[in-house]
Structure formats: C-alpha cells, structure tokens
Amino acid sequence: MRLTLDEYAKHFKMSKEMINSKLRAKKLNYIIENGVTYIIVTRSSLEPQKREAIHQEKKEQQVQQKKQAQINNAPTPAKAKTTVSMVISLYQKENQQLKDKIAYLEAKIDKLIDDKEQMLRDEMSKIEQVYSKKDEQLKNILELINTKLTIERENETIHEIETIKPIDKKKETKIVELKEYLKNLDIEPQQRKIIKKRFLSAYGSDIRIIKQNGKIYLDFSKYDYSDLLN
C-alpha cells in the first residue's frame, strides 16, 4: 500500500518535517510518480483499524474523482438563441437610456447657462452700483469746488458790489473820486501816481477806501486820509 505525505502524516500522526527527515535518512520506503512522492507501507505493519480507515478514505477519494470527472465531462448547456425581438428590445432599452442621459445633460447645461447669466447680472449690478457711488462722490466734490470758488469770488468782489449810499446834498462835496481829488492838489504827476498806488494796495484791507465801477472814492465826511495822501 502506498500513501502520500499528507495521508501518511494523518494516519501516523507525524509532522511533514519529520517524514521528510526519515525519507532523507532512507528510513522509509518511497517512490516518486509524476512528481508525487508515495510512501510504501506494508499491510502487515498497519493495525486493522488503520487499514480499514485508509481503505475507506481511498474509496471516498475515488468516488470524488469520478464525480469531478463527470462534472468536467458534462456537456455545456446550449445557449439560448437570440431572436429578432430580443435584439429590438435591447436596442429600445439602450435607446431609452441614451434619451434619458441626453435629457439629463441638456437640463444640466440649461442650469449652468442660467447660473452663468445670473452671475453676469449680479456683476453688472455691482459695477453699476460702484459707478453710481463714484458719480455721486464726483458730483459732491464738484459742488464743493464750485461753492468754494463762489465764496472766493464773493470775497474778492465784496467791495466792488458795494453800493454807495445816496449822498446827502450837504455832504456831497466831501465824497470825491481819488483821481479828481489828486488833480486838484498842487503836486507832481509822479507823486499822484505814488498816492494812487498806495490807495490801490490798501484796498481790501482798509474800510476807508470805497471802490465802484473800477474807480476809488474818498469819503472825507467819515474818514481821514492824511496818512495815505502824505
């Protein structure tokens, strides 16, 4: 009787390492067939129970091998024939799937376009708000500049727009134009020019000097001009 390494280890309760050691020491008889090592065991060396167990195991292995061979040799079941209706049904199913996918993609594209347009509208609204604020700020700045210029012009012309109060006939001879007054003085022309420049320089800072229509007037009834006329 011959046993494989696994069978020998199982029935004699011995590890494979120990069996291989005995084989190398040539303490066991063995043969090699198709690359499989078989250990030769004499029936007389086996107990009756072990012989029966080995015999039964061999029998079961043979039965399993026959069943496996039957399964391997069993004819392959014939494939179901593909009919025209099956092909049409398959194409219809695939076509419907493609239609559903196209509809989904179109809906997704429409949503993306709507979102993009909404983003553009929001950006335009923000830009318009920014420019509106800038325009308002520029308008306020221009108004401030215009107000400042108006105030400066008013300060420059405040004396020019003063109107001379009606002159009392009794005091009429005491309000005279500077140029006419200087003509009546017995002084040199050069001296008259110096006095005139003196009055022009003091205009704006001296309330005694009245200017109207580009001419300077003197009011001797109210003021003394001796400091400017000397």
Secondary structure, DSSP 8 states (H G I E B T S, - for coil): -EEEHHHHHHHHT--HHHHHHHHHTT-S-EEEETTEEEEE--GGGS-HHHHHHHHHHHHHHHHHHHHHHHHHHS---------HHHHHHHHHHHHHHHHHHHHHHHHHHHHHHHHHHHHHHHHHHHHHHHHHHHHHHHHHHHHHHHHHHHHHHHHHHTTTT-------TTTGGGEEEHHHHHHHS---HHHHHHHHHHHHHHBTTBTT-EEETTEEEEETTT---HHHH-
